[in-house]
Amino acid sequence: MIREGFKVENTKGEDLDFDFSSIINSDAQVVTAFEIFEHLLAPLNVLSKIKANKLVASVPLRLWFSPAYRSKTDVRDRHYHEFEDWQFDWLLEKSGWEIQETKKWTHPVKKIGLRPLFRTFTPRYYIVYATRKNSQ
């Protein structure tokens, strides 16, 4: 993106459940958040504070045949939420976003078993393009 002339900012690894400074101080026009919100206890707070008018965000979907992801070695690498699509949509709408487009996709793995079979046809990820309400 930088090579194409875009300015790119990242958060600094702060705990976004408590420290909103990177979000509040950003003058970004578009915010991307790929697999971030499932790690937050209260993603509504972050989504409400984003000043940009456009958001592209993806989350892992809740799988009926597999428990939520939880790293055994890194306590920060856990999913507090794994959403159903309607839950993420509701969260976005409640925090002031209007959904423009969505897409789901699968995540097949090259293993043998029942869960790998389910992963070939069960959507695992959900991405949303949204705009701030009344700012299209």
Beta strands, then each sheet from edge to edge (+ up, - down):
strand 1: 30-34
strand 2: 54-60
strand 3: 97-105
strand 4: 125-132
sheet 1: 1+ 2+ 4- 3+
end
